[in-house]
Amino acid sequence: MAETAAPPAHPDERLVRVGPLARLLTRPDIGAFVGALGVYLAFGYFARGVDWLGDPGIAANWTDQAAQYGIVAVPVALLMIGGEFDLSAGVMIGSSGLLLGYLTTHADMNIWPAILLVLLFGLAIGFINGYTVVRTKLPSFIVTLATFFVLQGVNAAGTLKLTGQTAIQNIDSASGFDSARRFFASDVTTYGFKVKVIWWIGITIVGAWLLAKSRFGNWIYSAGGEPNSARNVGVPVARTKITLFMMTSGIAALMGIIEALELRSMQSKEGIGLEFIFIICAVVGGCLLTGGFGSVIGTFFGAAMLGMVQLGIVDAQWDSNWTYTFQGAILFAAVLLNTAIRARMRRAR
Amino acid sequence: MNENGAHLLEADAISKYYGNIVALKDITTHVDGGEVTCILGDNGAGKSSFIKILSGAHQPDEGRLRVDGEEVVFQSPRDARAKGIATVYQDLAMVPLMSIWRNFFLGAEPRKGYGPFHWFDSATAKRIVRRELSEMGIDIRDPDQAVGTLSGGERQSVAIARAVYFGARVLILDEPTSALGVKQAGVVLKYILQARDRGVAVIFITHNPHHAYPVGDRFVILNRGQSLGTFEKSEIDRQELVRLMAGGRELAELEHELEAIQAEVS
């Protein structure tokens, strides 16, 4: 075939024009970092009745809240990058805390073996979620919604039957309680920073490392991005997804343990509603709802942002009902930003 | 051909039926290292049935496949891969949102570590990707780039380089140029020749004789599941290939019609 027109001198000219700033903007975690910084500074102004920017006691409050969101948001983000959702992650916190309460107050177990059993229970529920999703090929949204409602009923009915109340009390009567509480739920410093915050940071580091530096991380990206291509080159997509579900439920169980130890009691409604907060953290952190892309570090900043909003609205002496509106607005802004980033990445096909 | 006179990959009288439909009938061809065999045919000619059989995704109803002269039965693509037969599908080559180096090693990540701890050796991965791609003459600005930002031709080229790096002896390319513009298709054709020059046996499936002729050593023309013949390059010229591809008589009719239309217009 005769080439009639001269080809362009350099095929990549368009790409040369992309500057370092535009490149930075394709990183999934930048938006969350800028957002969290913005919220922090904004409450420095709106909550000027207190020393929002400088008082470590206030930082201890909002990091406590952020850790409650951020610990479970890490595996939820990995699961989203792997292309799946877990709507039962919130209620799992309640189920696990209640199970710990039952084992210690009614089955008279020492707290440490009870903790181990609760973690195994979390992994088992995650396996059921993951196995069902992989085998039936149903959307995980539906499968885990079913798990959510089943567990919600079990939590409420089981607690009532057991105690005649809507909570299991006196978990601190268990043997070994003090040592466990020190490890999971105590204060670290004089300012009242919770040990929970260290768990949050630690789990974030492990999650970020897994995603960026491990073979499993590569599999997570591919399982969510293009599962058929991944299978085609030998990635065990089903195993990857089941493992992610197990991590999510397992860490939700850890969160339930932390809460039960911190509060010394467990409400039967605990955790319900948090599943959406975890997803908001992940989306703010740059995770796409369609999978294949996202960041654990970004999710960390997403959780920090939501924690600050929760406490900042109180410190600014606004009606705390506005929290929901803020969370919705943040989610919407994050989705728009993510869509723009993905369009940038998919351009020039 | 190896020392025993056996071909690297040989298809002998392959037939495939779907119910009462004859998808392929008595297809015979072969390929050796350092050669390109082109499978040509229009839509519905049986090209995709043929590659599915070669790549192990389907089993032939009649006929035999031989690798190095030994008869083989592929139950799955995994069996074919174990024999060094790699297939690059047009759509299933890459994960667009992942970087080039992550894609390149997907499913075969190099790892290092101590004791029970292992991690994905990303530095080595990036170095190998840069080296392999530049050896194939593929100029990639940055291995961290998402594959989705590459052009279709570049993506196919990376997939080819990946198959070659992982030891493919036979590379089956499913319509690698069909969705591409003229220049991009040229780029992919160049990498097909690069792979050939590295001793790989290439099976190149296409419906475009203009893409096949410059790179092919041997041409198998399929029409409605039948082979119109296997031709060495010395036995056929480009015009004849185009004519056979279009089904000879049909093309003559088409030319006649086009001339008639042209006469009306002018």
Interface residues (C-beta under 8 A of the other chain):
Chain A: M1 E3 P7 P11 D12 L15 T26 W209 A212 K213 S214 R215 G217 N218 Y221 S222 G225 E226 N228 S229 A230 N232 V233 G234 V235 L288 G292 F293 R342 M345 R346 R347 A348 R349
Chain B: P77 R78 Y89 L92 A93 M94 V95 P96 L97 M98 R102 F105 L106 G107 A108 E109 R111 H118 W119 F120 S122 R141 A146 G148 T149 L150 S151 G152 V182 K183 H210
